[in-house]
């Protein structure tokens, strides 16, 4: 995979702290913490922000950190917010470099250690050496992975306590070469829902199935029929995914069990498609259970909304990215992604944009959420430069 880092423009003040940022990132990588348990992580972040002279607030969504930096003429000028996610994943790291995870069963396998570092680097440079007029809230958010910490911060008063006219986020994309950026106007990441299906039948001897109400047959038929909701019920141009990810049932070769459980997820961009899938799942589960003489319960939970970039903010973000890497290395119409992001909750409340920063190279081609993934430190200065340049564009001095 091509690496375009030699052809980018890095903020001089950011380049001066490259080695320091690398140390921060590798420290954070060694001590990963998962949802709402990011105590050491938030201590580290708060200590750094305090040392930069920012006004630091803690406690939103338990471990969240929000720091404010105001400079110049703040009357009549904008207040903007920049957000980075903090949490790691419940997985065992399989790398063998010196800064591997020291917390067993926990790993920064999505690059949040890099996201925090890039925003910290920008905060340091903006606090010390860059002039602007207005205020910036640096939002360090817990529990992005599955638990919706972004939505919790919003519910607990993020924008009431820290008013912002616009908010921006960024994530590393290993599928895009380092030295490039990509995003799109409108829906960029899908809504995220989960479901549980609990089936109750009448178990018995596997050699006498006619005396049972087999929940495994019910489960198998439900799984097959659920796939038709996307392939035969939604318009071919309306993106949707329905994936069964867990099946549990049975204890022995010769016993038909009483119960089977199914778990999975659905993804979509359009609320109408979301409702179609949810209602269709109810019909399939009820219908198959009736036909097989079993009982089945569907529990459907709406987790994250679709992440939708607003047009004006996306245009501004793309202009900043182009100024750093050139227009030929910016993808302005990135294909929307079926993965999900709880930054979507913040974009429901304020206009803003979510940028993808390329992180792929010959040595960093692993996909996120893999046990051998590691954030590409070569893009730390580019990411921090993006934040600094975006602040300068939105809050000119």
Number of C-alpha atoms within 10 A of each C-alpha: 14 11 18 16 18 10 12 17 18 19 18 11 19 23 17 12 14 18 13 12 23 20 14 21 24 20 17 26 27 18 21 28 27 21 22 18 16 22 15 14 26 23 14 14 24 23 12 18 24 13 10 17 15 20 14 18 16 15 12 21 23 19 22 27 23 25 22 20 19 17 16 14 13 14 9 8 15 17 22 22 24 22 22 25 27 33 31 28 22 18 15 17 22 13 13 9 7 8 15 20 24 13 14 12 13 21 32 32 26 25 27 24 28 30 24 26 28 28 26 25 29 25 27 22 22 24 18 12 9 17 16 20 21 22 23 26 23 25 26 27 31 32 27 24 19 16 16 21 27 29 23 21 21 18 14 14 13 19 16 10 11 18 17 20 14 20 24 25 22 22 20 24 23 24 17 22 22 28 28 28 29 21 25 24 19 17 20 26 26 26 27 24 21 19 20 18 20 19 23 21 23 17 19 18 14 16 10 11 14 10 12 18 22 25 29 23 16 24 25 13 16 21 18 11 15 20 16 14 20 19 12 9 13 15 11 10 6 11 17 22 16 20 15 16 9 11 16 13 16 15 9 9 8 12 15 24 22 19 21 21 18 20 18 16 19 22 26 26 24 17 12 10 19 19 11 15 23 20 13 18 21 17 14 20 24 17 13 20 24 13 9 15 16 21 19 24 15 19 12 19 14 14 17 23 25 28 27 24 25 18 15 12 19 22 17 16 27 22 18 22 29 21 15 24 21 17 16 10 21 23 18 19 12 14 13 17 15 19 14 23 23 27 29 28 22 23 23 16 14 18 19 26 31 28 22 22 26 26 28 26 21 11 10 20 19 19 16 18 17 16 17 16 21 26 27 20 20 17 22 26 27 27 30 28 27 27 26 23 23 20 25 17 15 19 22 14 14
